[in-house]
Amino acid sequence: MAPSTTFTAISLQGIPAQLEAGSTKIKLFFEPKEDSDEAYERDYAEHYLNIDFASRVVEFHEKDPEYRDAMLRALSGVEQP
């Protein structure tokens, strides 16, 4: 695993700063570090993170399977050859 991974996020439901207030749904965007069309197409990914604090449930969902490889690289810290 990478020591850390940074995402841009938008709340679709709930207030992320107040997880105990109810179910929170967040859309995550991973954007490539490299600024080129090829890197963007290869490394860009979108996923969903759902947090239900009361039920102690965290769900991580793919938006689309085509983003799977990019997300695995982002979370593992493995660079594209």
TORSE-407890 format. One record per residue: residue number from 0; x, y, z of N, C-alpha, C, O in turn; residue in three letters. Coordinates in Angstrom, 1 decimal, padded with zeros to 4 digits, m for minus. Layout:
<rs>
[NUM, [X, Y, Z], [X, Y, Z], [X, Y, Z], [X, Y, Z], ALA]
...
</rs>
This chain:
<rs>
[0, [000.8, m001.2, 000.0], [000.0, 000.0, 000.0], [000.9, 001.2, 000.0], [002.0, 001.3, 000.6], MET]
[1, [000.4, 002.3, m000.7], [001.1, 003.5, m000.6], [000.9, 004.1, 000.8], [m000.1, 003.9, 001.4], ALA]
[2, [001.9, 004.9, 001.3], [001.8, 005.4, 002.6], [000.6, 006.4, 002.7], [000.1, 006.6, 003.8], PRO]
[3, [000.3, 007.1, 001.6], [m000.8, 008.0, 001.6], [m001.3, 008.1, 000.1], [m000.5, 008.0, m000.8], SER]
[4, [m002.5, 008.4, m000.1], [m003.1, 008.7, m001.4], [m004.1, 009.9, m001.2], [m004.9, 009.9, m000.4], THR]
[5, [m003.9, 010.9, m002.1], [m004.8, 012.1, m002.0], [m005.9, 012.0, m003.1], [m005.6, 011.7, m004.3], THR]
[6, [m007.1, 012.3, m002.7], [m008.2, 012.3, m003.6], [m008.9, 013.7, m003.5], [m008.8, 014.4, m002.4], PHE]
[7, [m009.6, 014.1, m004.5], [m010.5, 015.2, m004.5], [m011.8, 014.5, m004.2], [m012.1, 013.5, m004.7], THR]
[8, [m012.6, 015.1, m003.3], [m013.9, 014.5, m002.9], [m015.0, 015.5, m002.9], [m014.8, 016.7, m002.6], ALA]
[9, [m016.2, 015.0, m003.2], [m017.4, 015.8, m003.0], [m018.5, 015.0, m002.3], [m018.7, 013.8, m002.6], ILE]
[10, [m019.1, 015.6, m001.4], [m020.2, 014.9, m000.6], [m021.5, 014.9, m001.4], [m022.0, 015.9, m001.9], SER]
[11, [m022.0, 013.7, m001.6], [m023.3, 013.5, m002.3], [m024.4, 013.5, m001.4], [m025.6, 013.8, m001.7], LEU]
[12, [m024.1, 013.1, m000.1], [m025.2, 013.0, 000.9], [m024.5, 013.1, 002.3], [m023.4, 012.5, 002.5], GLN]
[13, [m025.0, 013.8, 003.2], [m024.4, 013.9, 004.5], [m023.3, 014.9, 004.6], [m023.0, 015.6, 003.7], GLY]
[14, [m022.8, 015.0, 005.8], [m021.7, 016.0, 006.1], [m020.5, 015.2, 006.6], [m020.5, 014.7, 007.7], ILE]
[15, [m019.5, 015.1, 005.8], [m018.3, 014.3, 006.1], [m017.7, 014.7, 007.5], [m017.1, 013.9, 008.1], PRO]
[16, [m017.7, 016.0, 007.8], [m017.1, 016.4, 009.1], [m018.0, 016.0, 010.3], [m017.5, 016.1, 011.4], ALA]
[17, [m019.2, 015.5, 010.0], [m020.1, 015.1, 011.1], [m020.6, 013.7, 010.8], [m021.8, 013.5, 010.7], GLN]
[18, [m019.7, 012.7, 010.8], [m020.1, 011.3, 010.4], [m021.1, 010.7, 011.4], [m021.9, 009.9, 010.9], LEU]
[19, [m021.1, 011.1, 012.6], [m022.0, 010.5, 013.6], [m023.5, 011.1, 013.3], [m024.4, 010.5, 013.9], GLU]
[20, [m023.6, 012.1, 012.5], [m025.0, 012.7, 012.3], [m025.8, 011.8, 011.3], [m027.0, 012.1, 011.2], ALA]
[21, [m025.2, 010.9, 010.6], [m026.0, 010.1, 009.7], [m025.1, 009.5, 008.5], [m023.9, 009.8, 008.5], GLY]
[22, [m025.7, 008.8, 007.6], [m025.1, 008.2, 006.5], [m024.4, 009.3, 005.6], [m025.0, 010.3, 005.4], SER]
[23, [m023.2, 009.0, 005.2], [m022.5, 010.0, 004.4], [m022.0, 009.3, 003.1], [m021.5, 008.2, 003.2], THR]
[24, [m022.3, 009.9, 002.0], [m021.9, 009.3, 000.7], [m021.0, 010.3, 000.0], [m021.3, 011.5, m000.2], LYS]
[25, [m019.8, 009.8, m000.4], [m018.8, 010.7, m001.0], [m018.3, 010.1, m002.3], [m018.2, 008.9, m002.5], ILE]
[26, [m018.1, 011.0, m003.3], [m017.6, 010.6, m004.6], [m016.1, 011.0, m004.6], [m015.8, 012.2, m004.3], LYS]
[27, [m015.2, 010.1, m004.8], [m013.8, 010.3, m004.8], [m013.3, 010.4, m006.3], [m013.7, 009.7, m007.1], LEU]
[28, [m012.3, 011.4, m006.5], [m011.7, 011.5, m007.8], [m010.2, 011.4, m007.6], [m009.6, 012.2, m006.7], PHE]
[29, [m009.5, 010.5, m008.3], [m008.1, 010.5, m008.2], [m007.6, 011.0, m009.6], [m007.9, 010.5, m010.6], PHE]
[30, [m006.7, 012.0, m009.5], [m006.2, 012.7, m010.7], [m004.7, 012.4, m010.7], [m004.0, 012.4, m009.7], GLU]
[31, [m004.2, 012.2, m011.9], [m002.8, 011.9, m012.1], [m001.9, 013.0, m011.7], [m002.2, 014.2, m011.8], PRO]
[32, [m000.7, 012.7, m011.3], [000.3, 013.7, m010.9], [000.9, 014.3, m012.2], [001.3, 015.5, m012.2], LYS]
[33, [001.0, 013.5, m013.2], [001.6, 013.9, m014.5], [000.6, 014.7, m015.2], [m000.6, 014.4, m015.3], GLU]
[34, [001.0, 015.8, m015.9], [000.0, 016.6, m016.6], [000.1, 016.4, m018.1], [000.7, 017.2, m018.9], ASP]
[35, [m000.4, 015.2, m018.5], [m000.5, 014.9, m020.0], [m001.8, 014.2, m020.2], [m002.4, 013.6, m019.3], SER]
[36, [m002.2, 014.2, m021.5], [m003.5, 013.5, m021.8], [m003.3, 012.0, m021.6], [m004.3, 011.4, m021.1], ASP]
[37, [m002.2, 011.5, m021.9], [m001.9, 010.1, m021.7], [m002.0, 009.7, m020.3], [m002.6, 008.6, m019.9], GLU]
[38, [m001.4, 010.4, m019.4], [m001.4, 010.2, m018.0], [m002.8, 010.3, m017.4], [m003.2, 009.5, m016.6], ALA]
[39, [m003.5, 011.3, m017.9], [m004.9, 011.5, m017.4], [m005.7, 010.3, m017.7], [m006.5, 009.8, m016.9], TYR]
[40, [m005.7, 009.9, m019.0], [m006.5, 008.7, m019.4], [m006.1, 007.5, m018.7], [m006.9, 006.6, m018.4], GLU]
[41, [m004.8, 007.3, m018.4], [m004.3, 006.1, m017.8], [m004.5, 006.1, m016.3], [m004.8, 005.0, m015.7], ARG]
[42, [m004.4, 007.2, m015.6], [m004.4, 007.2, m014.1], [m005.6, 007.8, m013.5], [m005.8, 007.7, m012.2], ASP]
[43, [m006.5, 008.5, m014.2], [m007.7, 009.1, m013.6], [m008.7, 008.0, m013.2], [m008.9, 007.0, m013.8], TYR]
[44, [m009.3, 008.2, m012.0], [m010.3, 007.3, m011.5], [m011.3, 008.0, m010.6], [m011.1, 009.0, m010.0], ALA]
[45, [m012.5, 007.4, m010.6], [m013.6, 007.8, m009.8], [m014.2, 006.6, m009.0], [m014.4, 005.6, m009.6], GLU]
[46, [m014.5, 006.8, m007.7], [m015.0, 005.8, m006.9], [m016.0, 006.4, m005.9], [m016.0, 007.6, m005.7], HIS]
[47, [m016.7, 005.6, m005.2], [m017.7, 006.0, m004.2], [m017.3, 005.5, m002.8], [m016.8, 004.4, m002.7], TYR]
[48, [m017.4, 006.3, m001.8], [m017.1, 005.9, m000.5], [m018.4, 006.2, 000.4], [m018.8, 007.4, 000.5], LEU]
[49, [m019.0, 005.2, 000.9], [m020.1, 005.4, 001.8], [m019.8, 005.0, 003.2], [m019.2, 004.0, 003.5], ASN]
[50, [m020.1, 005.9, 004.1], [m019.8, 005.7, 005.5], [m021.1, 005.8, 006.3], [m021.8, 006.8, 006.3], ILE]
[51, [m021.4, 004.7, 007.1], [m022.5, 004.8, 008.0], [m022.0, 004.5, 009.4], [m021.8, 003.4, 009.8], ASP]
[52, [m021.7, 005.6, 010.1], [m021.1, 005.5, 011.4], [m021.9, 004.7, 012.4], [m021.3, 003.9, 013.1], PHE]
[53, [m023.2, 004.9, 012.4], [m024.1, 004.2, 013.4], [m024.0, 002.7, 013.2], [m024.1, 002.0, 014.2], ALA]
[54, [m024.0, 002.3, 011.9], [m024.0, 000.9, 011.6], [m022.6, 000.3, 011.6], [m022.4, m000.9, 011.4], SER]
[55, [m021.6, 001.2, 011.7], [m020.1, 000.8, 011.6], [m019.8, 000.1, 010.3], [m019.2, m000.9, 010.2], ARG]
[56, [m020.3, 000.7, 009.2], [m020.1, 000.2, 007.9], [m019.4, 001.2, 007.0], [m019.8, 002.4, 006.9], VAL]
[57, [m018.4, 000.8, 006.3], [m017.7, 001.6, 005.3], [m017.7, 000.8, 004.0], [m017.3, m000.4, 004.0], VAL]
[58, [m018.2, 001.4, 002.9], [m018.2, 000.8, 001.6], [m017.4, 001.6, 000.6], [m017.5, 002.8, 000.6], GLU]
[59, [m016.7, 000.9, m000.2], [m015.9, 001.5, m001.3], [m016.3, 000.8, m002.6], [m016.1, m000.4, m002.8], PHE]
[60, [m016.9, 001.6, m003.5], [m017.5, 001.1, m004.7], [m016.8, 001.7, m006.0], [m016.5, 002.9, m006.0], HIS]
[61, [m016.7, 000.9, m007.0], [m016.2, 001.4, m008.3], [m017.4, 002.1, m008.9], [m018.5, 001.7, m008.9], GLU]
[62, [m017.0, 003.2, m009.6], [m018.0, 003.9, m010.4], [m018.1, 003.1, m011.7], [m019.2, 002.9, m012.3], LYS]
[63, [m017.0, 002.6, m012.2], [m017.0, 001.9, m013.5], [m015.7, 001.0, m013.4], [m014.7, 001.5, m013.0], ASP]
[64, [m015.8, m000.2, m013.9], [m014.6, m001.1, m013.8], [m013.4, m000.6, m014.6], [m012.3, m001.0, m014.3], PRO]
[65, [m013.6, 000.3, m015.6], [m012.5, 000.8, m016.3], [m011.5, 001.6, m015.5], [m010.4, 001.9, m015.9], GLU]
[66, [m012.0, 002.1, m014.3], [m011.1, 002.8, m013.4], [m010.3, 001.9, m012.4], [m009.5, 002.4, m011.6], TYR]
[67, [m010.6, 000.6, m012.4], [m010.0, m000.3, m011.5], [m008.5, m000.3, m011.4], [m007.9, m000.1, m010.4], ARG]
[68, [m007.8, m000.4, m012.6], [m006.4, m000.4, m012.7], [m005.8, 000.9, m012.1], [m004.8, 000.8, m011.4], ASP]
[69, [m006.3, 002.0, m012.5], [m005.8, 003.3, m012.0], [m005.9, 003.4, m010.5], [m005.0, 003.9, m009.8], ALA]
[70, [m007.0, 002.9, m010.0], [m007.2, 003.0, m008.5], [m006.3, 002.1, m007.8], [m005.7, 002.4, m006.7], MET]
[71, [m006.1, 000.9, m008.3], [m005.1, m000.1, m007.7], [m003.7, 000.5, m007.7], [m003.0, 000.4, m006.7], LEU]
[72, [m003.3, 001.2, m008.8], [m002.0, 001.8, m008.8], [m001.9, 002.9, m007.8], [m000.9, 003.1, m007.1], ARG]
[73, [m003.0, 003.7, m007.7], [m003.0, 004.8, m006.8], [m002.9, 004.4, m005.3], [m002.1, 004.9, m004.5], ALA]
[74, [m003.6, 003.3, m005.0], [m003.6, 002.8, m003.6], [m002.3, 002.0, m003.3], [m001.9, 002.0, m002.1], LEU]
[75, [m001.8, 001.4, m004.3], [m000.6, 000.6, m004.0], [000.7, 001.4, m004.1], [001.8, 001.0, m003.6], SER]
[76, [000.6, 002.6, m004.8], [001.8, 003.4, m005.0], [002.7, 002.9, m006.1], [003.8, 003.4, m006.3], GLY]
[77, [002.2, 002.0, m006.9], [003.0, 001.5, m008.0], [002.8, 002.4, m009.2], [001.7, 002.7, m009.6], VAL]
[78, [003.9, 002.8, m009.7], [003.9, 003.7, m010.9], [003.7, 002.9, m012.2], [004.1, 001.8, m012.3], GLU]
[79, [003.1, 003.5, m013.1], [002.9, 002.9, m014.5], [004.2, 002.9, m015.2], [004.9, 003.9, m015.2], GLN]
[80, [004.6, 001.7, m015.7], [005.9, 001.6, m016.4], [005.9, 002.5, m017.7], [006.9, 002.5, m018.3], PRO]
</rs>
